Amino acid sequence: MITFAIFTCNRLFYLKNCVSSILDFVDLNDIDLLIVDNNTTEKGIHSYLSSLPSFIKIKTYNKRHPNELHRSMNYAIKYTQKKGNKFVNFIQDDYQYLSSTPCLSQKICDAFKKRLDVIQLQTNFAWKYKAKKIGKVSQVVVSGTKWHYLHNKSPCDNGITRVSIYDKTGLYPKKVSVHGREKKYRSGEAWFANKTSNYKRMLLAEPNLAMIVDCAFIRGKERIGRYFPPLGKYYLKPLDDDTKEQIRKMAKKNSICFIEDFIKPDGWTPDAMQKHNNRKIKSKL
């Protein structure tokens, strides 16, 4: 099984959206679903977590921490090791599954088994603004499934990762924060990339996962940006048949699918097609 670990903090609307998409589009028989909450104080969080199916495991921290993302990741790693699962899928609460990929778990296992130099797989759309940083890409086909092999990109702190790699690297260091600095590494992600520089990651050629564009973000005790519940069931429309066909054609051409070209907000208009909202709206938490 694969541990799906969702990390959240004071973005309850996004968390609900993320969980609903997993329940709708991921084969629940193949995953171990875990939510790690970093002391959300938003109204409704306790009733929501209590309402979830009992098979969803929940860990709640009662205090914030400058390194809370990697604190949560360390918890998920130890949880995965204890459960005997081979892979852990790190998911931020602003991610949304957009379609179902048949036999996804088996495809993931086959890819890891075939490519021992790969320690991380990602099934999400790439950001177009990062295109120039991707570097050399080649294609790998495993059991009929195509992946983009990234020659120049180190593993990062999201995606489906071999949990055994942490036997070599150790857990994320406590003194490295996501937005802070430490003498040797600028972030926990940089620390992990340095520790795993000899390993690679691959992207699914027909992705099924996207990030909500133009979303609010948390900095300390503030939520910054426009924040609202989805007008429909989801923030982003699930992929329709025409869009899936476009993605299949791009996969055949060995082209990477960029989020800005394929996602469709459902009933709302983003200020810009970017990761974070740039309105100077601040909410005290």
C-alpha positions as CSV (number, residue, x, y, z in Angstrom):
1,M,0.0,0.0,0.0
2,I,1.0,3.6,-0.4
3,T,0.6,6.1,2.4
4,F,-1.2,9.2,1.2
5,A,-0.2,11.9,3.7
6,I,-2.1,15.2,3.5
7,F,-0.6,18.2,5.4
8,T,-2.9,21.1,6.4
9,C,-3.0,24.2,8.5
10,N,-5.8,26.7,8.6
11,R,-7.0,26.0,5.0
12,L,-10.1,23.9,5.8
13,F,-11.8,24.7,2.5
14,Y,-8.7,23.3,0.6
15,L,-8.4,20.3,2.9
16,K,-12.1,19.3,2.2
17,N,-11.5,19.8,-1.5
18,C,-8.4,17.6,-1.4
19,V,-9.9,14.8,0.6
20,S,-13.1,14.7,-1.5
21,S,-11.0,14.4,-4.7
22,I,-9.0,11.5,-3.3
23,L,-12.2,9.7,-2.2
24,D,-13.6,10.2,-5.7
25,F,-10.6,9.5,-7.9
26,V,-8.2,7.2,-6.1
27,D,-8.6,3.5,-5.4
28,L,-9.0,3.4,-1.6
29,N,-8.1,-0.3,-1.5
30,D,-4.5,0.7,-2.5
31,I,-3.8,3.5,-0.1
32,D,-3.4,4.3,3.6
33,L,-4.9,7.8,4.0
34,L,-3.4,10.0,6.7
35,I,-4.2,13.7,7.5
36,V,-1.6,15.6,9.6
37,D,-3.1,18.9,10.9
38,N,-0.7,21.6,12.1
39,N,-2.9,23.2,14.8
40,T,-5.7,24.5,12.6
41,T,-7.8,27.0,14.6
42,E,-10.3,27.6,11.7
43,K,-13.9,27.2,12.7
44,G,-15.3,23.8,11.7
45,I,-12.1,21.8,11.7
46,H,-12.9,19.5,14.6
47,S,-16.4,18.7,13.3
48,Y,-15.0,18.0,9.8
49,L,-12.2,15.7,11.0
50,S,-14.7,13.9,13.3
51,S,-17.0,13.3,10.3
52,L,-14.5,11.5,8.1
53,P,-14.6,7.7,7.6
54,S,-12.8,5.8,10.3
55,F,-10.2,4.4,7.8
56,I,-8.7,7.9,7.5
57,K,-6.0,8.3,10.2
58,I,-5.7,11.7,11.7
59,K,-2.7,13.3,13.6
60,T,-3.3,16.7,15.1
61,Y,-0.6,19.0,16.5
62,N,-1.6,21.4,19.3
63,K,1.2,23.9,18.6
64,R,2.6,25.6,15.6
65,H,6.2,25.2,14.7
66,P,8.5,27.1,12.3
67,N,9.4,23.7,10.7
68,E,5.9,22.3,10.8
69,L,5.7,21.0,7.2
70,H,8.8,18.8,7.7
71,R,7.7,17.9,11.2
72,S,4.5,16.6,9.6
73,M,6.5,14.8,6.9
74,N,8.7,13.2,9.5
75,Y,5.5,11.9,11.2
76,A,4.3,10.5,7.9
77,I,7.6,8.8,7.2
78,K,7.6,7.1,10.6
79,Y,3.9,6.2,10.2
80,T,4.7,4.6,6.8
81,Q,7.6,2.7,8.2
82,K,5.6,1.4,11.1
83,K,2.8,0.3,8.8
84,G,5.2,-1.5,6.5
85,N,4.2,0.6,3.4
86,K,7.0,1.0,0.9
87,F,6.0,4.5,-0.4
88,V,4.7,7.7,1.0
89,N,2.8,10.3,-1.1
90,F,3.3,13.8,0.3
91,I,0.3,15.9,-0.5
92,Q,-0.3,19.6,0.4
93,D,-3.9,20.5,1.2
94,D,-4.2,22.7,-1.9
95,Y,-3.8,19.7,-4.3
96,Q,-6.8,18.2,-6.1
97,Y,-7.1,15.0,-8.0
98,L,-8.8,15.6,-11.4
99,S,-9.3,12.1,-12.8
100,S,-8.9,8.5,-12.0
101,T,-5.9,6.6,-13.3
102,P,-6.7,2.8,-13.6
103,C,-4.3,0.6,-11.6
104,L,-2.3,3.7,-10.5
105,S,-0.8,1.9,-7.5
106,Q,0.4,-1.0,-9.6
107,K,1.9,1.4,-12.1
108,I,3.7,3.2,-9.4
109,C,5.1,0.0,-7.9
110,D,6.2,-1.2,-11.4
111,A,8.0,2.0,-12.1
112,F,9.9,1.9,-8.8
113,K,10.8,-1.7,-9.3
114,K,12.0,-1.1,-12.9
115,R,14.1,2.0,-12.1
116,L,16.1,1.6,-9.0
117,D,17.7,5.0,-9.5
118,V,14.3,6.7,-9.2
119,I,13.2,7.4,-5.6
120,Q,10.3,9.8,-6.4
121,L,7.4,9.7,-8.8
122,Q,4.9,12.6,-9.3
123,T,1.5,12.4,-11.0
124,N,0.8,16.1,-11.0
125,F,0.8,18.7,-13.8
126,A,4.0,20.8,-14.0
127,W,4.0,24.6,-13.7
128,K,4.8,26.3,-16.9
129,Y,6.9,29.0,-15.2
130,K,9.2,26.2,-14.1
131,A,9.7,24.8,-17.6
132,K,13.1,26.4,-18.2
133,K,14.3,24.8,-14.9
134,I,13.3,21.3,-15.8
135,G,16.4,20.5,-17.8
136,K,17.0,17.4,-19.8
137,V,14.0,15.0,-20.1
138,S,13.7,11.6,-21.6
139,Q,10.9,9.1,-21.6
140,V,10.6,5.8,-19.8
141,V,7.8,3.3,-20.5
142,V,7.1,0.7,-17.8
143,S,4.3,-1.9,-18.3
144,G,2.7,0.3,-20.9
145,T,2.8,3.5,-18.8
146,K,4.9,6.4,-19.9
147,W,6.9,8.6,-17.5
148,H,9.1,11.6,-18.0
149,Y,12.5,11.0,-16.6
150,L,14.1,14.2,-15.2
151,H,17.9,14.0,-15.6
152,N,18.6,17.4,-13.9
153,K,16.0,17.7,-11.2
154,S,16.7,16.4,-7.7
155,P,14.0,14.7,-5.6
156,C,11.9,17.3,-3.6
157,D,9.5,17.4,-0.7
158,N,6.3,16.3,-2.5
159,G,5.2,13.4,-4.5
160,I,5.4,9.6,-4.0
161,T,8.7,8.7,-2.4
162,R,10.5,5.5,-1.5
163,V,10.3,5.5,2.3
164,S,13.5,3.4,2.4
165,I,15.5,6.4,1.3
166,Y,15.1,7.9,4.8
167,D,17.1,5.0,6.2
168,K,20.0,6.6,4.4
169,T,19.2,10.3,4.8
170,G,17.6,10.3,8.2
171,L,14.6,12.4,8.9
172,Y,14.2,16.1,8.0
173,P,16.4,18.3,10.3
174,K,14.5,20.2,13.0
175,K,16.4,23.5,12.6
176,V,15.6,23.9,8.9
177,S,12.3,25.7,8.2
178,V,10.5,26.0,5.0
179,H,10.9,29.8,4.8
180,G,13.9,30.2,7.1
181,R,17.6,29.5,6.8
182,E,20.2,27.2,8.3
183,K,23.9,27.4,7.8
184,K,24.3,24.8,5.2
185,Y,20.9,24.4,3.6
186,R,18.4,27.1,2.7
187,S,15.4,24.8,3.3
188,G,14.4,21.3,4.2
189,E,13.8,20.6,0.5
190,A,17.3,21.7,-0.3
191,W,18.6,19.4,2.4
192,F,16.8,16.5,0.9
193,A,17.9,17.3,-2.6
194,N,21.5,17.4,-1.4
195,K,21.2,14.1,0.4
196,T,19.6,12.4,-2.7
197,S,21.6,14.1,-5.5
198,N,22.5,10.7,-7.0
199,Y,18.9,9.7,-7.4
200,K,16.2,10.8,-9.8
201,R,12.4,11.5,-10.1
202,M,9.9,10.9,-12.9
203,L,6.6,12.6,-13.8
204,L,3.6,10.7,-15.1
205,A,3.1,11.5,-18.7
206,E,-0.7,11.6,-18.3
207,P,-1.1,13.4,-14.9
208,N,-4.2,13.3,-12.8
209,L,-3.3,15.8,-10.0
210,A,-3.2,19.6,-9.9
211,M,-2.7,22.4,-7.5
212,I,-5.4,25.0,-6.9
213,V,-4.2,28.1,-8.6
214,D,-4.3,31.6,-7.0
215,C,-4.7,30.1,-3.5
216,A,-4.3,31.7,-0.1
217,F,-1.3,30.8,1.9
218,I,-0.2,30.6,5.6
219,R,2.6,32.6,7.0
220,G,3.0,32.3,10.7
221,K,-0.3,33.4,12.3
222,E,-1.7,35.0,9.2
223,R,-3.6,33.7,6.2
224,I,-2.7,35.8,3.1
225,G,-4.7,36.2,-0.1
226,R,-8.3,35.6,-1.2
227,Y,-9.9,32.7,0.6
228,F,-13.3,31.2,-0.2
229,P,-15.1,27.9,-0.4
230,P,-15.5,26.3,-3.8
231,L,-18.7,27.4,-5.6
232,G,-19.4,23.8,-6.7
233,K,-18.1,20.5,-5.4
234,Y,-14.5,21.3,-6.4
235,Y,-12.3,24.4,-7.1
236,L,-11.2,22.8,-10.4
237,K,-13.3,20.9,-12.8
238,P,-12.4,17.2,-13.1
239,L,-10.9,16.4,-16.5
240,D,-13.5,15.8,-19.2
241,D,-13.0,13.4,-22.1
242,D,-11.8,16.0,-24.5
243,T,-9.1,17.2,-22.1
244,K,-8.0,13.7,-21.4
245,E,-7.6,13.1,-25.1
246,Q,-5.5,16.2,-25.4
247,I,-3.3,14.9,-22.6
248,R,-3.0,11.5,-24.3
249,K,-1.9,13.1,-27.5
250,M,0.8,15.2,-25.7
251,A,2.0,12.0,-23.9
252,K,2.5,10.4,-27.3
253,K,4.5,13.4,-28.4
254,N,6.6,13.2,-25.3
255,S,5.4,16.6,-24.2
256,I,5.0,17.6,-20.6
257,C,1.5,18.8,-19.6
258,F,1.5,22.2,-17.9
259,I,-1.2,23.1,-15.3
260,E,-2.0,26.5,-16.9
261,D,-3.0,24.8,-20.2
262,F,-5.4,22.2,-18.8
263,I,-7.0,23.1,-15.5
264,K,-10.4,24.9,-15.5
265,P,-11.6,26.7,-12.4
266,D,-15.2,25.8,-11.6
267,G,-17.3,28.9,-11.4
268,W,-14.6,31.4,-10.3
269,T,-12.0,33.4,-12.0
270,P,-8.4,33.4,-10.7
271,D,-6.6,36.8,-10.4
272,A,-3.7,35.1,-12.2
273,M,-2.7,31.6,-13.2
274,Q,0.0,31.3,-10.5
275,K,0.5,29.4,-7.3
276,H,-0.5,32.0,-4.7
277,N,-3.0,34.8,-4.7
278,N,-1.3,38.3,-4.7
279,R,-4.0,40.3,-3.1
280,K,-2.9,41.9,0.2
281,I,-5.7,40.3,2.2
282,K,-4.6,39.2,5.6
283,S,-6.6,37.2,8.2
284,K,-5.4,36.7,11.7
285,L,-5.5,33.1,12.9
